[in-house]
């Protein structure tokens, strides 16, 4: 993460970074409002004994996306994430699992007023500086949460488990 920050100006990364408390892998889409609340309650009820232990995720590089800098997990980590997700959501109507090929940990996303051309250029700077062939490290999960898309991360989070 620090190498990515070092590749761009402080103003850029402060404006476009995923804040430390919002770094996440999106695993499922639950809808919005009442439907999401119903699915959340079903997930909690089905998993009263607790959720599976969160896997340590080995990062395998970046997705080549032009307006988002995001790590992808290696295939073993992705399979472990999907197995845990399948266990958690099995039999619960209304859940749509993220595709394994789209599992990602976002570091930067374009936010207004950063223009598309500026974002593409800074992403290219990060990819060039950090490179594509190195050990990217690991991510350690700290909790499993349900969060409404585009909601406030500090207010709209329901913690299902914490490891």
C-alpha positions as CSV (number, residue, x, y, z in Angstrom):
1,X,0.0,0.0,0.0
2,X,2.8,2.4,0.9
3,X,4.5,1.8,-2.5
4,X,1.3,2.7,-4.2
5,X,1.0,5.9,-2.2
6,X,4.6,6.8,-3.0
7,X,3.9,6.5,-6.7
8,X,1.4,9.4,-6.7
9,X,1.0,12.9,-5.2
10,X,-0.3,13.1,-1.6
11,X,-3.3,15.1,-2.8
12,X,-4.3,12.4,-5.3
13,X,-4.1,9.5,-2.9
14,X,-5.8,11.3,0.0
15,X,-8.7,12.2,-2.4
16,X,-9.1,8.8,-4.1
17,X,-7.9,6.1,-1.6
18,X,-10.1,3.6,0.0
19,X,-9.7,4.6,3.7
20,X,-8.0,2.0,5.9
21,X,-11.3,1.3,7.7
22,X,-13.0,0.6,4.3
23,X,-10.6,-1.8,2.7
24,X,-12.6,-4.8,1.8
25,X,-13.4,-7.7,-0.5
26,X,-17.0,-7.5,-1.8
27,X,-18.4,-10.9,-1.6
28,X,-22.1,-10.6,-2.2
29,X,-24.8,-8.2,-3.3
30,X,-27.8,-8.3,-1.1
31,X,-30.0,-5.6,-2.6
32,X,-31.0,-2.4,-0.8
33,X,-33.3,-1.4,2.0
34,X,-35.8,-3.9,3.4
35,X,-34.6,-6.8,1.2
36,X,-31.1,-6.3,2.4
37,X,-32.2,-6.3,6.0
38,X,-34.2,-9.5,5.5
39,X,-31.1,-11.2,4.0
40,X,-28.9,-9.9,6.7
41,X,-31.2,-11.3,9.4
42,X,-31.3,-14.7,7.5
43,X,-27.5,-14.7,7.4
44,X,-27.3,-14.0,11.1
45,X,-29.9,-16.7,12.0
46,X,-28.2,-19.3,9.8
47,X,-24.8,-18.6,11.2
48,X,-25.6,-18.3,14.9
49,X,-22.6,-20.5,15.8
50,X,-20.4,-18.0,14.0
51,X,-18.9,-17.5,10.6
52,X,-16.0,-19.5,9.2
53,X,-12.5,-18.2,10.1
54,X,-11.5,-15.6,7.6
55,X,-8.8,-16.8,5.2
56,X,-5.4,-15.1,4.9
57,X,-5.5,-13.8,1.4
58,X,-2.3,-13.9,-0.7
59,X,-2.3,-11.0,-3.1
60,X,-1.4,-11.9,-6.7
61,X,-1.0,-8.6,-8.4
62,X,-3.3,-5.9,-9.8
63,X,-6.4,-6.1,-12.0
64,X,-5.6,-4.0,-15.1
65,X,-8.5,-1.6,-14.6
66,X,-8.0,2.0,-15.8
67,X,-9.9,3.9,-13.0
68,X,-9.4,1.7,-10.0
69,X,-6.2,0.3,-8.4
70,X,-7.2,-3.1,-7.0
71,X,-5.4,-6.2,-5.9
72,X,-6.6,-9.6,-6.9
73,X,-6.2,-12.7,-4.7
74,X,-4.2,-15.7,-5.9
75,X,-6.3,-18.7,-7.0
76,X,-5.9,-20.6,-3.7
77,X,-7.1,-17.6,-1.7
78,X,-10.0,-16.9,-4.1
79,X,-11.1,-20.5,-3.7
80,X,-11.0,-20.3,0.1
81,X,-13.0,-17.1,0.1
82,X,-15.6,-18.6,-2.2
83,X,-15.9,-21.7,-0.1
84,X,-16.4,-19.7,3.1
85,X,-19.0,-17.5,1.2
86,X,-20.8,-20.5,-0.1
87,X,-21.0,-21.9,3.5
88,X,-22.4,-18.6,4.9
89,X,-25.0,-18.0,2.1
90,X,-26.1,-21.5,1.4
91,X,-29.8,-21.7,1.0
92,X,-30.5,-18.0,1.7
93,X,-32.8,-16.5,-1.0
94,X,-31.9,-13.1,-2.4
95,X,-28.1,-13.4,-2.3
96,X,-26.0,-12.9,-5.4
97,X,-22.4,-14.0,-4.9
98,X,-19.6,-12.0,-6.4
99,X,-17.9,-13.9,-9.3
100,X,-14.6,-15.4,-8.2
101,X,-13.0,-13.6,-11.1
102,X,-14.1,-10.2,-9.7
103,X,-12.9,-10.6,-6.1
104,X,-10.7,-7.6,-5.4
105,X,-9.3,-5.4,-2.7
106,X,-9.5,-1.7,-3.9
107,X,-6.9,0.7,-2.9
108,X,-8.0,3.7,-5.1
109,X,-11.2,4.5,-6.8
110,X,-12.1,7.5,-8.9
111,X,-14.0,10.0,-6.9
112,X,-15.2,13.4,-8.2
113,X,-13.8,15.8,-9.0
114,X,-10.8,13.6,-10.2
115,X,-11.3,13.4,-14.0
116,X,-11.2,10.1,-15.8
117,X,-8.0,11.1,-17.7
118,X,-6.2,12.1,-14.5
119,X,-7.3,8.8,-12.8
120,X,-6.1,6.7,-15.7
121,X,-2.7,8.5,-15.7
122,X,-2.2,8.1,-12.0
123,X,-3.3,4.4,-12.1
124,X,-0.7,3.9,-14.9
125,X,1.9,5.6,-12.7
126,X,1.2,3.2,-9.8
127,X,1.3,0.1,-12.1
128,X,4.6,1.3,-13.6
129,X,6.2,2.2,-10.2
130,X,5.0,-0.9,-8.3
131,X,5.3,-3.3,-11.2
132,X,3.5,-6.5,-12.1
133,X,5.9,-9.2,-11.0
134,X,6.6,-9.1,-7.3
135,X,5.5,-10.5,-4.0
136,X,2.5,-8.3,-3.1
137,X,2.1,-9.7,0.4
138,X,-1.1,-10.8,2.2
139,X,-4.3,-9.4,3.5
140,X,-5.6,-10.5,6.9
141,X,-9.3,-10.3,7.3
142,X,-10.5,-8.7,10.6
143,X,-14.3,-8.9,10.3
144,X,-17.2,-9.9,8.2
145,X,-19.7,-7.1,7.7
146,X,-22.8,-6.3,5.7
147,X,-22.8,-2.8,4.3
148,X,-25.3,-1.0,2.1
149,X,-23.7,0.0,-1.2
150,X,-22.8,3.7,-1.2
151,X,-23.9,4.0,2.4
152,X,-21.8,5.6,5.1
153,X,-19.1,3.1,6.2
154,X,-19.1,4.5,9.7
155,X,-22.9,4.2,10.2
156,X,-24.3,1.5,7.8
157,X,-22.3,-1.5,8.8
158,X,-23.6,-4.6,10.6
159,X,-20.8,-6.8,11.9
160,X,-21.6,-10.4,11.5
161,X,-18.3,-11.7,12.9
162,X,-14.9,-10.5,14.0
163,X,-11.8,-12.6,14.0
